[in-house]
Amino acid sequence: MRHKLWIAACVLGGVLALDIVTKRWALVELAHGFTEHAANGWVPLTLAFNTGIAFGLGVPAAGRWFLIAASVFVVVMLAGLFHSARPNDWLRVTSVALVTAGALGNLIDRVRWERGVVDFIGPFDLGFMHWPIFNVADMAITTGALLLGLSLWREDARPAAAAAALERANAGAEESGA
């Protein structure tokens, strides 16, 4: 349990701190709505405030409070996933910590003001579309969700693999006994 808590604390604390520091930097250094470029022009930086859900999808008038409540619910559910994770399941623990850190980072913005979540990385012109502006918390949520999906898929695959191995063993025993 101690190992599990250590991994979660390091990932959650590190990502949450990075999210807070980079959002503060963006608020100080970037002008709202104007794009600057970093990394030799590869990374566009545009300060924006997202009052909606992912990718700027809108929400009803009471959306801020709905999103705050939904975020708290998600964090509680993630705590349950963390608690149920085996102590040596570093993939599950890391993925849950990433999603939790991202959810908390965006929750902090929603609670502190009505302007919305501070986004500043992007938009990226992909040729066929512009990838929306995002932040460190969004990257943590996306990465964590993908890793959590992988973790859950691996967990579902274990019983099937064990059943197949048992079936092969039984078939081999029947052949040798016949």
HELIX and SHEET records of a PDB file:
HELIX    1   1 ARG A    2  GLU A   29  1                                  28    
HELIX    2   2 ALA A   54  GLY A   56  5                                   3    
HELIX    3   3 GLY A   63  SER A   84  1                                  22    
HELIX    4   4 TRP A   90  ARG A  112  1                                  23    
HELIX    5   5 VAL A  136  GLY A  177  1                                  42    
SHEET    1   A 3 THR A  35  ALA A  38  0                                        
SHEET    2   A 3 VAL A  43  ASN A  50 -1                                        
SHEET    3   A 3 VAL A 117  ILE A 121 -1                                        
SHEET    1   B 2 PHE A 124  ASP A 125  0                                        
SHEET    2   B 2 HIS A 130  TRP A 131 -1                                        
END                                                                             
